[in-house]
Amino acid sequence: MEYITNIFVYYDELIMGISPIYSGLISLGILLFLAWSLYRFIKGNFIWIILIIIFIPAAWPALKSLVRVVLIIFTFLITRIKL
């Protein structure tokens, strides 16, 4: 999880010089883009995702880790939206 912390630090350094309203809009834009991208990925590959989870038992822990990372990123961006 150290790499996620590094990403958050870089993001905070880049956003620090921008006014809070604009940084909130940037965070909201990034959050909406990530949510849309995740939706499009799941929508297009739903059957394959289910088949991988069913037929490869090791995929479940990897999927849980991936979901945990995505939730951490979404939580970080939501806390940065100060509109």
mmCIF file of the N, C-alpha and C atoms, coordinates in Angstrom:
data_MODEL
# 
_entry.id   MODEL 
# 
loop_
_atom_site.group_PDB 
_atom_site.id 
_atom_site.type_symbol 
_atom_site.label_atom_id 
_atom_site.label_alt_id 
_atom_site.label_comp_id 
_atom_site.label_asym_id 
_atom_site.label_entity_id 
_atom_site.label_seq_id 
_atom_site.pdbx_PDB_ins_code 
_atom_site.Cartn_x 
_atom_site.Cartn_y 
_atom_site.Cartn_z 
_atom_site.occupancy 
_atom_site.B_iso_or_equiv 
_atom_site.pdbx_formal_charge 
_atom_site.auth_seq_id 
_atom_site.auth_comp_id 
_atom_site.auth_asym_id 
_atom_site.auth_atom_id 
_atom_site.pdbx_PDB_model_num 
ATOM 1   N N  . MET A 1 1  ? 0.811   -1.197  0.000   1.00 0.00 ? 1  MET A N  1 
ATOM 2   C CA . MET A 1 1  ? 0.000   0.000   0.000   1.00 0.00 ? 1  MET A CA 1 
ATOM 3   C C  . MET A 1 1  ? 0.859   1.267   0.000   1.00 0.00 ? 1  MET A C  1 
ATOM 4   N N  . GLU A 1 2  ? 2.144   1.094   0.038   1.00 0.00 ? 2  GLU A N  1 
ATOM 5   C CA . GLU A 1 2  ? 3.040   2.253   0.050   1.00 0.00 ? 2  GLU A CA 1 
ATOM 6   C C  . GLU A 1 2  ? 2.949   3.034   -1.253  1.00 0.00 ? 2  GLU A C  1 
ATOM 7   N N  . TYR A 1 3  ? 2.756   2.336   -2.364  1.00 0.00 ? 3  TYR A N  1 
ATOM 8   C CA . TYR A 1 3  ? 2.662   3.019   -3.649  1.00 0.00 ? 3  TYR A CA 1 
ATOM 9   C C  . TYR A 1 3  ? 1.424   3.900   -3.720  1.00 0.00 ? 3  TYR A C  1 
ATOM 10  N N  . ILE A 1 4  ? 0.351   3.503   -3.051  1.00 0.00 ? 4  ILE A N  1 
ATOM 11  C CA . ILE A 1 4  ? -0.856  4.337   -3.022  1.00 0.00 ? 4  ILE A CA 1 
ATOM 12  C C  . ILE A 1 4  ? -0.578  5.609   -2.229  1.00 0.00 ? 4  ILE A C  1 
ATOM 13  N N  . THR A 1 5  ? 0.127   5.477   -1.122  1.00 0.00 ? 5  THR A N  1 
ATOM 14  C CA . THR A 1 5  ? 0.486   6.644   -0.326  1.00 0.00 ? 5  THR A CA 1 
ATOM 15  C C  . THR A 1 5  ? 1.340   7.607   -1.142  1.00 0.00 ? 5  THR A C  1 
ATOM 16  N N  . ASN A 1 6  ? 2.273   7.073   -1.917  1.00 0.00 ? 6  ASN A N  1 
ATOM 17  C CA . ASN A 1 6  ? 3.097   7.928   -2.766  1.00 0.00 ? 6  ASN A CA 1 
ATOM 18  C C  . ASN A 1 6  ? 2.255   8.662   -3.802  1.00 0.00 ? 6  ASN A C  1 
ATOM 19  N N  . ILE A 1 7  ? 1.289   7.986   -4.392  1.00 0.00 ? 7  ILE A N  1 
ATOM 20  C CA . ILE A 1 7  ? 0.394   8.624   -5.364  1.00 0.00 ? 7  ILE A CA 1 
ATOM 21  C C  . ILE A 1 7  ? -0.383  9.746   -4.693  1.00 0.00 ? 7  ILE A C  1 
ATOM 22  N N  . PHE A 1 8  ? -0.876  9.518   -3.465  1.00 0.00 ? 8  PHE A N  1 
ATOM 23  C CA . PHE A 1 8  ? -1.620  10.543  -2.749  1.00 0.00 ? 8  PHE A CA 1 
ATOM 24  C C  . PHE A 1 8  ? -0.745  11.749  -2.434  1.00 0.00 ? 8  PHE A C  1 
ATOM 25  N N  . VAL A 1 9  ? 0.508   11.506  -2.057  1.00 0.00 ? 9  VAL A N  1 
ATOM 26  C CA . VAL A 1 9  ? 1.437   12.600  -1.755  1.00 0.00 ? 9  VAL A CA 1 
ATOM 27  C C  . VAL A 1 9  ? 1.693   13.430  -3.005  1.00 0.00 ? 9  VAL A C  1 
ATOM 28  N N  . TYR A 1 10 ? 1.941   12.783  -4.138  1.00 0.00 ? 10 TYR A N  1 
ATOM 29  C CA . TYR A 1 10 ? 2.163   13.507  -5.392  1.00 0.00 ? 10 TYR A CA 1 
ATOM 30  C C  . TYR A 1 10 ? 0.927   14.307  -5.784  1.00 0.00 ? 10 TYR A C  1 
ATOM 31  N N  . TYR A 1 11 ? -0.242  13.715  -5.616  1.00 0.00 ? 11 TYR A N  1 
ATOM 32  C CA . TYR A 1 11 ? -1.489  14.405  -5.944  1.00 0.00 ? 11 TYR A CA 1 
ATOM 33  C C  . TYR A 1 11 ? -1.649  15.649  -5.074  1.00 0.00 ? 11 TYR A C  1 
ATOM 34  N N  . ASP A 1 12 ? -1.411  15.508  -3.772  1.00 0.00 ? 12 ASP A N  1 
ATOM 35  C CA . ASP A 1 12 ? -1.524  16.657  -2.863  1.00 0.00 ? 12 ASP A CA 1 
ATOM 36  C C  . ASP A 1 12 ? -0.525  17.754  -3.223  1.00 0.00 ? 12 ASP A C  1 
ATOM 37  N N  . GLU A 1 13 ? 0.702   17.378  -3.607  1.00 0.00 ? 13 GLU A N  1 
ATOM 38  C CA . GLU A 1 13 ? 1.701   18.372  -3.994  1.00 0.00 ? 13 GLU A CA 1 
ATOM 39  C C  . GLU A 1 13 ? 1.282   19.117  -5.257  1.00 0.00 ? 13 GLU A C  1 
ATOM 40  N N  . LEU A 1 14 ? 0.708   18.410  -6.225  1.00 0.00 ? 14 LEU A N  1 
ATOM 41  C CA . LEU A 1 14 ? 0.272   19.056  -7.457  1.00 0.00 ? 14 LEU A CA 1 
ATOM 42  C C  . LEU A 1 14 ? -0.930  19.978  -7.238  1.00 0.00 ? 14 LEU A C  1 
ATOM 43  N N  . ILE A 1 15 ? -1.834  19.586  -6.376  1.00 0.00 ? 15 ILE A N  1 
ATOM 44  C CA . ILE A 1 15 ? -3.066  20.337  -6.145  1.00 0.00 ? 15 ILE A CA 1 
ATOM 45  C C  . ILE A 1 15 ? -2.869  21.481  -5.154  1.00 0.00 ? 15 ILE A C  1 
ATOM 46  N N  . MET A 1 16 ? -1.788  21.464  -4.388  1.00 0.00 ? 16 MET A N  1 
ATOM 47  C CA . MET A 1 16 ? -1.591  22.414  -3.306  1.00 0.00 ? 16 MET A CA 1 
ATOM 48  C C  . MET A 1 16 ? -1.656  23.876  -3.777  1.00 0.00 ? 16 MET A C  1 
ATOM 49  N N  . GLY A 1 17 ? -1.142  24.196  -4.941  1.00 0.00 ? 17 GLY A N  1 
ATOM 50  C CA . GLY A 1 17 ? -1.107  25.572  -5.402  1.00 0.00 ? 17 GLY A CA 1 
ATOM 51  C C  . GLY A 1 17 ? -2.402  26.070  -6.014  1.00 0.00 ? 17 GLY A C  1 
ATOM 52  N N  . ILE A 1 18 ? -3.368  25.210  -6.181  1.00 0.00 ? 18 ILE A N  1 
ATOM 53  C CA . ILE A 1 18 ? -4.639  25.571  -6.822  1.00 0.00 ? 18 ILE A CA 1 
ATOM 54  C C  . ILE A 1 18 ? -5.661  25.916  -5.737  1.00 0.00 ? 18 ILE A C  1 
ATOM 55  N N  . SER A 1 19 ? -6.573  26.825  -6.049  1.00 0.00 ? 19 SER A N  1 
ATOM 56  C CA . SER A 1 19 ? -7.598  27.198  -5.074  1.00 0.00 ? 19 SER A CA 1 
ATOM 57  C C  . SER A 1 19 ? -8.466  25.988  -4.722  1.00 0.00 ? 19 SER A C  1 
ATOM 58  N N  . PRO A 1 20 ? -9.044  25.983  -3.522  1.00 0.00 ? 20 PRO A N  1 
ATOM 59  C CA . PRO A 1 20 ? -9.836  24.819  -3.083  1.00 0.00 ? 20 PRO A CA 1 
ATOM 60  C C  . PRO A 1 20 ? -11.022 24.488  -3.993  1.00 0.00 ? 20 PRO A C  1 
ATOM 61  N N  . ILE A 1 21 ? -11.639 25.502  -4.589  1.00 0.00 ? 21 ILE A N  1 
ATOM 62  C CA . ILE A 1 21 ? -12.785 25.230  -5.459  1.00 0.00 ? 21 ILE A CA 1 
ATOM 63  C C  . ILE A 1 21 ? -12.334 24.467  -6.698  1.00 0.00 ? 21 ILE A C  1 
ATOM 64  N N  . TYR A 1 22 ? -11.243 24.932  -7.310  1.00 0.00 ? 22 TYR A N  1 
ATOM 65  C CA . TYR A 1 22 ? -10.750 24.266  -8.511  1.00 0.00 ? 22 TYR A CA 1 
ATOM 66  C C  . TYR A 1 22 ? -10.175 22.883  -8.199  1.00 0.00 ? 22 TYR A C  1 
ATOM 67  N N  . SER A 1 23 ? -9.512  22.756  -7.055  1.00 0.00 ? 23 SER A N  1 
ATOM 68  C CA . SER A 1 23 ? -8.978  21.436  -6.700  1.00 0.00 ? 23 SER A CA 1 
ATOM 69  C C  . SER A 1 23 ? -10.113 20.462  -6.416  1.00 0.00 ? 23 SER A C  1 
ATOM 70  N N  . GLY A 1 24 ? -11.216 20.965  -5.840  1.00 0.00 ? 24 GLY A N  1 
ATOM 71  C CA . GLY A 1 24 ? -12.390 20.113  -5.633  1.00 0.00 ? 24 GLY A CA 1 
ATOM 72  C C  . GLY A 1 24 ? -13.008 19.674  -6.947  1.00 0.00 ? 24 GLY A C  1 
ATOM 73  N N  . LEU A 1 25 ? -13.064 20.595  -7.908  1.00 0.00 ? 25 LEU A N  1 
ATOM 74  C CA . LEU A 1 25 ? -13.596 20.238  -9.222  1.00 0.00 ? 25 LEU A CA 1 
ATOM 75  C C  . LEU A 1 25 ? -12.689 19.241  -9.937  1.00 0.00 ? 25 LEU A C  1 
ATOM 76  N N  . ILE A 1 26 ? -11.383 19.404  -9.792  1.00 0.00 ? 26 ILE A N  1 
ATOM 77  C CA . ILE A 1 26 ? -10.436 18.454  -10.388 1.00 0.00 ? 26 ILE A CA 1 
ATOM 78  C C  . ILE A 1 26 ? -10.620 17.074  -9.753  1.00 0.00 ? 26 ILE A C  1 
ATOM 79  N N  . SER A 1 27 ? -10.742 17.025  -8.424  1.00 0.00 ? 27 SER A N  1 
ATOM 80  C CA . SER A 1 27 ? -10.949 15.748  -7.729  1.00 0.00 ? 27 SER A CA 1 
ATOM 81  C C  . SER A 1 27 ? -12.264 15.113  -8.159  1.00 0.00 ? 27 SER A C  1 
ATOM 82  N N  . LEU A 1 28 ? -13.301 15.934  -8.295  1.00 0.00 ? 28 LEU A N  1 
ATOM 83  C CA . LEU A 1 28 ? -14.598 15.413  -8.730  1.00 0.00 ? 28 LEU A CA 1 
ATOM 84  C C  . LEU A 1 28 ? -14.507 14.877  -10.155 1.00 0.00 ? 28 LEU A C  1 
ATOM 85  N N  . GLY A 1 29 ? -13.803 15.589  -11.021 1.00 0.00 ? 29 GLY A N  1 
ATOM 86  C CA . GLY A 1 29 ? -13.627 15.126  -12.396 1.00 0.00 ? 29 GLY A CA 1 
ATOM 87  C C  . GLY A 1 29 ? -12.876 13.809  -12.464 1.00 0.00 ? 29 GLY A C  1 
ATOM 88  N N  . ILE A 1 30 ? -11.806 13.698  -11.693 1.00 0.00 ? 30 ILE A N  1 
ATOM 89  C CA . ILE A 1 30 ? -11.031 12.450  -11.665 1.00 0.00 ? 30 ILE A CA 1 
ATOM 90  C C  . ILE A 1 30 ? -11.888 11.312  -11.123 1.00 0.00 ? 30 ILE A C  1 
ATOM 91  N N  . LEU A 1 31 ? -12.642 11.585  -10.063 1.00 0.00 ? 31 LEU A N  1 
ATOM 92  C CA . LEU A 1 31 ? -13.507 10.566  -9.462  1.00 0.00 ? 31 LEU A CA 1 
ATOM 93  C C  . LEU A 1 31 ? -14.563 10.091  -10.456 1.00 0.00 ? 31 LEU A C  1 
ATOM 94  N N  . LEU A 1 32 ? -15.200 11.019  -11.152 1.00 0.00 ? 32 LEU A N  1 
ATOM 95  C CA . LEU A 1 32 ? -16.217 10.635  -12.139 1.00 0.00 ? 32 LEU A CA 1 
ATOM 96  C C  . LEU A 1 32 ? -15.599 9.860   -13.296 1.00 0.00 ? 32 LEU A C  1 
ATOM 97  N N  . PHE A 1 33 ? -14.411 10.272  -13.739 1.00 0.00 ? 33 PHE A N  1 
ATOM 98  C CA . PHE A 1 33 ? -13.734 9.555   -14.813 1.00 0.00 ? 33 PHE A CA 1 
ATOM 99  C C  . PHE A 1 33 ? -13.379 8.127   -14.395 1.00 0.00 ? 33 PHE A C  1 
ATOM 100 N N  . LEU A 1 34 ? -12.859 7.958   -13.177 1.00 0.00 ? 34 LEU A N  1 
ATOM 101 C CA . LEU A 1 34 ? -12.520 6.620   -12.693 1.00 0.00 ? 34 LEU A CA 1 
ATOM 102 C C  . LEU A 1 34 ? -13.767 5.750   -12.543 1.00 0.00 ? 34 LEU A C  1 
ATOM 103 N N  . ALA A 1 35 ? -14.850 6.331   -12.026 1.00 0.00 ? 35 ALA A N  1 
ATOM 104 C CA . ALA A 1 35 ? -16.092 5.571   -11.865 1.00 0.00 ? 35 ALA A CA 1 
ATOM 105 C C  . ALA A 1 35 ? -16.641 5.156   -13.222 1.00 0.00 ? 35 ALA A C  1 
ATOM 106 N N  . TRP A 1 36 ? -16.612 6.069   -14.194 1.00 0.00 ? 36 TRP A N  1 
ATOM 107 C CA . TRP A 1 36 ? -17.089 5.755   -15.539 1.00 0.00 ? 36 TRP A CA 1 
ATOM 108 C C  . TRP A 1 36 ? -16.231 4.679   -16.188 1.00 0.00 ? 36 TRP A C  1 
ATOM 109 N N  . SER A 1 37 ? -14.913 4.782   -16.027 1.00 0.00 ? 37 SER A N  1 
ATOM 110 C CA . SER A 1 37 ? -14.007 3.780   -16.603 1.00 0.00 ? 37 SER A CA 1 
ATOM 111 C C  . SER A 1 37 ? -14.229 2.409   -15.977 1.00 0.00 ? 37 SER A C  1 
ATOM 112 N N  . LEU A 1 38 ? -14.408 2.377   -14.663 1.00 0.00 ? 38 LEU A N  1 
ATOM 113 C CA . LEU A 1 38 ? -14.655 1.114   -13.976 1.00 0.00 ? 38 LEU A CA 1 
ATOM 114 C C  . LEU A 1 38 ? -15.990 0.514   -14.426 1.00 0.00 ? 38 LEU A C  1 
ATOM 115 N N  . TYR A 1 39 ? -17.012 1.345   -14.565 1.00 0.00 ? 39 TYR A N  1 
ATOM 116 C CA . TYR A 1 39 ? -18.313 0.875   -15.038 1.00 0.00 ? 39 TYR A CA 1 
ATOM 117 C C  . TYR A 1 39 ? -18.200 0.280   -16.444 1.00 0.00 ? 39 TYR A C  1 
ATOM 118 N N  . ARG A 1 40 ? -17.521 0.988   -17.343 1.00 0.00 ? 40 ARG A N  1 
ATOM 119 C CA . ARG A 1 40 ? -17.370 0.500   -18.722 1.00 0.00 ? 40 ARG A CA 1 
ATOM 120 C C  . ARG A 1 40 ? -16.586 -0.811  -18.755 1.00 0.00 ? 40 ARG A C  1 
ATOM 121 N N  . PHE A 1 41 ? -15.560 -0.928  -17.900 1.00 0.00 ? 41 PHE A N  1 
ATOM 122 C CA . PHE A 1 41 ? -14.777 -2.160  -17.866 1.00 0.00 ? 41 PHE A CA 1 
ATOM 123 C C  . PHE A 1 41 ? -15.626 -3.328  -17.386 1.00 0.00 ? 41 PHE A C  1 
ATOM 124 N N  . ILE A 1 42 ? -16.353 -3.127  -16.300 1.00 0.00 ? 42 ILE A N  1 
ATOM 125 C CA . ILE A 1 42 ? -17.180 -4.215  -15.751 1.00 0.00 ? 42 ILE A CA 1 
ATOM 126 C C  . ILE A 1 42 ? -18.309 -4.561  -16.715 1.00 0.00 ? 42 ILE A C  1 
ATOM 127 N N  . LYS A 1 43 ? -18.914 -3.554  -17.315 1.00 0.00 ? 43 LYS A N  1 
ATOM 128 C CA . LYS A 1 43 ? -20.014 -3.791  -18.248 1.00 0.00 ? 43 LYS A CA 1 
ATOM 129 C C  . LYS A 1 43 ? -19.554 -4.608  -19.455 1.00 0.00 ? 43 LYS A C  1 
ATOM 130 N N  . GLY A 1 44 ? -18.378 -4.312  -19.957 1.00 0.00 ? 44 GLY A N  1 
ATOM 131 C CA . GLY A 1 44 ? -17.887 -5.010  -21.133 1.00 0.00 ? 44 GLY A CA 1 
ATOM 132 C C  . GLY A 1 44 ? -17.310 -6.379  -20.849 1.00 0.00 ? 44 GLY A C  1 
ATOM 133 N N  . ASN A 1 45 ? -16.908 -6.635  -19.619 1.00 0.00 ? 45 ASN A N  1 
ATOM 134 C CA . ASN A 1 45 ? -16.231 -7.892  -19.287 1.00 0.00 ? 45 ASN A CA 1 
ATOM 135 C C  . ASN A 1 45 ? -16.898 -8.644  -18.148 1.00 0.00 ? 45 ASN A C  1 
ATOM 136 N N  . PHE A 1 46 ? -18.181 -8.405  -17.905 1.00 0.00 ? 46 PHE A N  1 
ATOM 137 C CA . PHE A 1 46 ? -18.852 -8.996  -16.757 1.00 0.00 ? 46 PHE A CA 1 
ATOM 138 C C  . PHE A 1 46 ? -18.808 -10.521 -16.783 1.00 0.00 ? 46 PHE A C  1 
ATOM 139 N N  . ILE A 1 47 ? -19.108 -11.107 -17.907 1.00 0.00 ? 47 ILE A N  1 
ATOM 140 C CA . ILE A 1 47 ? -19.128 -12.571 -18.005 1.00 0.00 ? 47 ILE A CA 1 
ATOM 141 C C  . ILE A 1 47 ? -17.728 -13.134 -17.761 1.00 0.00 ? 47 ILE A C  1 
ATOM 142 N N  . TRP A 1 48 ? -16.707 -12.495 -18.340 1.00 0.00 ? 48 TRP A N  1 
ATOM 143 C CA . TRP A 1 48 ? -15.331 -12.980 -18.139 1.00 0.00 ? 48 TRP A CA 1 
ATOM 144 C C  . TRP A 1 48 ? -14.897 -12.850 -16.687 1.00 0.00 ? 48 TRP A C  1 
ATOM 145 N N  . ILE A 1 49 ? -15.294 -11.766 -16.027 1.00 0.00 ? 49 ILE A N  1 
ATOM 146 C CA . ILE A 1 49 ? -14.946 -11.588 -14.615 1.00 0.00 ? 49 ILE A CA 1 
ATOM 147 C C  . ILE A 1 49 ? -15.575 -12.700 -13.782 1.00 0.00 ? 49 ILE A C  1 
ATOM 148 N N  . ILE A 1 50 ? -16.837 -13.000 -14.011 1.00 0.00 ? 50 ILE A N  1 
ATOM 149 C CA . ILE A 1 50 ? -17.518 -14.076 -13.272 1.00 0.00 ? 50 ILE A CA 1 
ATOM 150 C C  . ILE A 1 50 ? -16.851 -15.421 -13.543 1.00 0.00 ? 50 ILE A C  1 
ATOM 151 N N  . LEU A 1 51 ? -16.533 -15.711 -14.808 1.00 0.00 ? 51 LEU A N  1 
ATOM 152 C CA . LEU A 1 51 ? -15.881 -16.990 -15.143 1.00 0.00 ? 51 LEU A CA 1 
ATOM 153 C C  . LEU A 1 51 ? -14.505 -17.121 -14.489 1.00 0.00 ? 51 LEU A C  1 
ATOM 154 N N  . ILE A 1 52 ? -13.745 -16.053 -14.464 1.00 0.00 ? 52 ILE A N  1 
ATOM 155 C CA . ILE A 1 52 ? -12.427 -16.107 -13.812 1.00 0.00 ? 52 ILE A CA 1 
ATOM 156 C C  . ILE A 1 52 ? -12.578 -16.376 -12.325 1.00 0.00 ? 52 ILE A C  1 
ATOM 157 N N  . ILE A 1 53 ? -13.540 -15.709 -11.679 1.00 0.00 ? 53 ILE A N  1 
ATOM 158 C CA . ILE A 1 53 ? -13.755 -15.923 -10.239 1.00 0.00 ? 53 ILE A CA 1 
ATOM 159 C C  . ILE A 1 53 ? -14.190 -17.353 -9.963  1.00 0.00 ? 53 ILE A C  1 
ATOM 160 N N  . ILE A 1 54 ? -15.027 -17.922 -10.833 1.00 0.00 ? 54 ILE A N  1 
ATOM 161 C CA . ILE A 1 54 ? -15.529 -19.288 -10.626 1.00 0.00 ? 54 ILE A CA 1 
ATOM 162 C C  . ILE A 1 54 ? -14.434 -20.326 -10.868 1.00 0.00 ? 54 ILE A C  1 
ATOM 163 N N  . PHE A 1 55 ? -13.690 -20.182 -11.971 1.00 0.00 ? 55 PHE A N  1 
ATOM 164 C CA . PHE A 1 55 ? -12.755 -21.233 -12.375 1.00 0.00 ? 55 PHE A CA 1 
ATOM 165 C C  . PHE A 1 55 ? -11.336 -21.083 -11.832 1.00 0.00 ? 55 PHE A C  1 
ATOM 166 N N  . ILE A 1 56 ? -10.981 -19.927 -11.351 1.00 0.00 ? 56 ILE A N  1 
ATOM 167 C CA . ILE A 1 56 ? -9.637  -19.752 -10.796 1.00 0.00 ? 56 ILE A CA 1 
ATOM 168 C C  . ILE A 1 56 ? -9.792  -19.312 -9.336  1.00 0.00 ? 56 ILE A C  1 
ATOM 169 N N  . PRO A 1 57 ? -9.639  -20.237 -8.404  1.00 0.00 ? 57 PRO A N  1 
ATOM 170 C CA . PRO A 1 57 ? -9.851  -19.905 -6.989  1.00 0.00 ? 57 PRO A CA 1 
ATOM 171 C C  . PRO A 1 57 ? -8.921  -18.803 -6.471  1.00 0.00 ? 57 PRO A C  1 
ATOM 172 N N  . ALA A 1 58 ? -7.748  -18.668 -7.042  1.00 0.00 ? 58 ALA A N  1 
ATOM 173 C CA . ALA A 1 58 ? -6.818  -17.645 -6.576  1.00 0.00 ? 58 ALA A CA 1 
ATOM 174 C C  . ALA A 1 58 ? -7.246  -16.246 -7.019  1.00 0.00 ? 58 ALA A C  1 
ATOM 175 N N  . ALA A 1 59 ? -8.213  -16.145 -7.907  1.00 0.00 ? 59 ALA A N  1 
ATOM 176 C CA . ALA A 1 59 ? -8.658  -14.839 -8.395  1.00 0.00 ? 59 ALA A CA 1 
ATOM 177 C C  . ALA A 1 59 ? -9.460  -14.083 -7.338  1.00 0.00 ? 59 ALA A C  1 
ATOM 178 N N  . TRP A 1 60 ? -10.119 -14.794 -6.445  1.00 0.00 ? 60 TRP A N  1 
ATOM 179 C CA . TRP A 1 60 ? -10.944 -14.127 -5.429  1.00 0.00 ? 60 TRP A CA 1 
ATOM 180 C C  . TRP A 1 60 ? -10.114 -13.236 -4.512  1.00 0.00 ? 60 TRP A C  1 
ATOM 181 N N  . PRO A 1 61 ? -9.005  -13.709 -3.917  1.00 0.00 ? 61 PRO A N  1 
ATOM 182 C CA . PRO A 1 61 ? -8.192  -12.798 -3.089  1.00 0.00 ? 61 PRO A CA 1 
ATOM 183 C C  . PRO A 1 61 ? -7.619  -11.630 -3.890  1.00 0.00 ? 61 PRO A C  1 
ATOM 184 N N  . ALA A 1 62 ? -7.242  -11.870 -5.137  1.00 0.00 ? 62 ALA A N  1 
ATOM 185 C CA . ALA A 1 62 ? -6.726  -10.781 -5.971  1.00 0.00 ? 62 ALA A CA 1 
ATOM 186 C C  . ALA A 1 62 ? -7.821  -9.755  -6.236  1.00 0.00 ? 62 ALA A C  1 
ATOM 187 N N  . LEU A 1 63 ? -9.030  -10.221 -6.485  1.00 0.00 ? 63 LEU A N  1 
ATOM 188 C CA . LEU A 1 63 ? -10.150 -9.315  -6.718  1.00 0.00 ? 63 LEU A CA 1 
ATOM 189 C C  . LEU A 1 63 ? -10.464 -8.501  -5.462  1.00 0.00 ? 63 LEU A C  1 
ATOM 190 N N  . LYS A 1 64 ? -10.407 -9.144  -4.301  1.00 0.00 ? 64 LYS A N  1 
ATOM 191 C CA . LYS A 1 64 ? -10.643 -8.418  -3.050  1.00 0.00 ? 64 LYS A CA 1 
ATOM 192 C C  . LYS A 1 64 ? -9.583  -7.338  -2.841  1.00 0.00 ? 64 LYS A C  1 
ATOM 193 N N  . SER A 1 65 ? -8.334  -7.643  -3.151  1.00 0.00 ? 65 SER A N  1 
ATOM 194 C CA . SER A 1 65 ? -7.267  -6.645  -3.020  1.00 0.00 ? 65 SER A CA 1 
ATOM 195 C C  . SER A 1 65 ? -7.482  -5.492  -3.994  1.00 0.00 ? 65 SER A C  1 
ATOM 196 N N  . LEU A 1 66 ? -7.879  -5.801  -5.206  1.00 0.00 ? 66 LEU A N  1 
ATOM 197 C CA . LEU A 1 66 ? -8.134  -4.769  -6.205  1.00 0.00 ? 66 LEU A CA 1 
ATOM 198 C C  . LEU A 1 66 ? -9.287  -3.868  -5.777  1.00 0.00 ? 66 LEU A C  1 
ATOM 199 N N  . VAL A 1 67 ? -10.349 -4.455  -5.273  1.00 0.00 ? 67 VAL A N  1 
ATOM 200 C CA . VAL A 1 67 ? -11.493 -3.676  -4.801  1.00 0.00 ? 67 VAL A CA 1 
ATOM 201 C C  . VAL A 1 67 ? -11.083 -2.802  -3.625  1.00 0.00 ? 67 VAL A C  1 
ATOM 202 N N  . ARG A 1 68 ? -10.247 -3.318  -2.731  1.00 0.00 ? 68 ARG A N  1 
ATOM 203 C CA . ARG A 1 68 ? -9.775  -2.535  -1.593  1.00 0.00 ? 68 ARG A CA 1 
ATOM 204 C C  . ARG A 1 68 ? -8.990  -1.311  -2.059  1.00 0.00 ? 68 ARG A C  1 
ATOM 205 N N  . VAL A 1 69 ? -8.117  -1.490  -3.044  1.00 0.00 ? 69 VAL A N  1 
ATOM 206 C CA . VAL A 1 69 ? -7.326  -0.377  -3.577  1.00 0.00 ? 69 VAL A CA 1 
ATOM 207 C C  . VAL A 1 69 ? -8.233  0.656   -4.243  1.00 0.00 ? 69 VAL A C  1 
ATOM 208 N N  . VAL A 1 70 ? -9.203  0.200   -5.023  1.00 0.00 ? 70 VAL A N  1 
ATOM 209 C CA . VAL A 1 70 ? -10.128 1.126   -5.688  1.00 0.00 ? 70 VAL A CA 1 
ATOM 210 C C  . VAL A 1 70 ? -10.938 1.902   -4.650  1.00 0.00 ? 70 VAL A C  1 
ATOM 211 N N  . LEU A 1 71 ? -11.388 1.246   -3.598  1.00 0.00 ? 71 LEU A N  1 
ATOM 212 C CA . LEU A 1 71 ? -12.135 1.940   -2.545  1.00 0.00 ? 71 LEU A CA 1 
ATOM 213 C C  . LEU A 1 71 ? -11.270 2.971   -1.824  1.00 0.00 ? 71 LEU A C  1 
ATOM 214 N N  . ILE A 1 72 ? -10.013 2.652   -1.596  1.00 0.00 ? 72 ILE A N  1 
ATOM 215 C CA . ILE A 1 72 ? -9.105  3.614   -0.960  1.00 0.00 ? 72 ILE A CA 1 
ATOM 216 C C  . ILE A 1 72 ? -8.939  4.844   -1.844  1.00 0.00 ? 72 ILE A C  1 
ATOM 217 N N  . ILE A 1 73 ? -8.775  4.635   -3.140  1.00 0.00 ? 73 ILE A N  1 
ATOM 218 C CA . ILE A 1 73 ? -8.616  5.762   -4.062  1.00 0.00 ? 73 ILE A CA 1 
ATOM 219 C C  . ILE A 1 73 ? -9.888  6.606   -4.121  1.00 0.00 ? 73 ILE A C  1 
ATOM 220 N N  . PHE A 1 74 ? -11.056 5.959   -4.199  1.00 0.00 ? 74 PHE A N  1 
ATOM 221 C CA . PHE A 1 74 ? -12.307 6.707   -4.222  1.00 0.00 ? 74 PHE A CA 1 
ATOM 222 C C  . PHE A 1 74 ? -12.501 7.490   -2.932  1.00 0.00 ? 74 PHE A C  1 
ATOM 223 N N  . THR A 1 75 ? -12.189 6.884   -1.789  1.00 0.00 ? 75 THR A N  1 
ATOM 224 C CA . THR A 1 75 ? -12.314 7.567   -0.509  1.00 0.00 ? 75 THR A CA 1 
ATOM 225 C C  . THR A 1 75 ? -11.390 8.783   -0.449  1.00 0.00 ? 75 THR A C  1 
ATOM 226 N N  . PHE A 1 76 ? -10.168 8.622   -0.929  1.00 0.00 ? 76 PHE A N  1 
ATOM 227 C CA . PHE A 1 76 ? -9.212  9.728   -0.954  1.00 0.00 ? 76 PHE A CA 1 
ATOM 228 C C  . PHE A 1 76 ? -9.752  10.874  -1.793  1.00 0.00 ? 76 PHE A C  1 
ATOM 229 N N  . LEU A 1 77 ? -10.256 10.575  -2.986  1.00 0.00 ? 77 LEU A N  1 
ATOM 230 C CA . LEU A 1 77 ? -10.759 11.631  -3.854  1.00 0.00 ? 77 LEU A CA 1 
ATOM 231 C C  . LEU A 1 77 ? -12.016 12.284  -3.293  1.00 0.00 ? 77 LEU A C  1 
ATOM 232 N N  . ILE A 1 78 ? -12.872 11.509  -2.659  1.00 0.00 ? 78 ILE A N  1 
ATOM 233 C CA . ILE A 1 78 ? -14.087 12.080  -2.074  1.00 0.00 ? 78 ILE A CA 1 
ATOM 234 C C  . ILE A 1 78 ? -13.732 13.041  -0.947  1.00 0.00 ? 78 ILE A C  1 
ATOM 235 N N  . THR A 1 79 ? -12.722 12.706  -0.150  1.00 0.00 ? 79 THR A N  1 
ATOM 236 C CA . THR A 1 79 ? -12.327 13.621  0.926   1.00 0.00 ? 79 THR A CA 1 
ATOM 237 C C  . THR A 1 79 ? -11.689 14.891  0.395   1.00 0.00 ? 79 THR A C  1 
ATOM 238 N N  . ARG A 1 80 ? -11.152 14.853  -0.821  1.00 0.00 ? 80 ARG A N  1 
ATOM 239 C CA . ARG A 1 80 ? -10.520 16.033  -1.418  1.00 0.00 ? 80 ARG A CA 1 
ATOM 240 C C  . ARG A 1 80 ? -11.530 16.971  -2.064  1.00 0.00 ? 80 ARG A C  1 
ATOM 241 N N  . ILE A 1 81 ? -12.754 16.508  -2.280  1.00 0.00 ? 81 ILE A N  1 
ATOM 242 C CA . ILE A 1 81 ? -13.792 17.361  -2.876  1.00 0.00 ? 81 ILE A CA 1 
ATOM 243 C C  . ILE A 1 81 ? -14.361 18.243  -1.772  1.00 0.00 ? 81 ILE A C  1 
ATOM 244 N N  . LYS A 1 82 ? -14.059 19.519  -1.857  1.00 0.00 ? 82 LYS A N  1 
ATOM 245 C CA . LYS A 1 82 ? -14.508 20.465  -0.811  1.00 0.00 ? 82 LYS A CA 1 
ATOM 246 C C  . LYS A 1 82 ? -15.315 21.560  -1.464  1.00 0.00 ? 82 LYS A C  1 
ATOM 247 N N  . LEU A 1 83 ? -16.358 21.170  -2.149  1.00 0.00 ? 83 LEU A N  1 
ATOM 248 C CA . LEU A 1 83 ? -17.169 22.173  -2.859  1.00 0.00 ? 83 LEU A CA 1 
ATOM 249 C C  . LEU A 1 83 ? -18.243 22.740  -1.967  1.00 0.00 ? 83 LEU A C  1 
# 
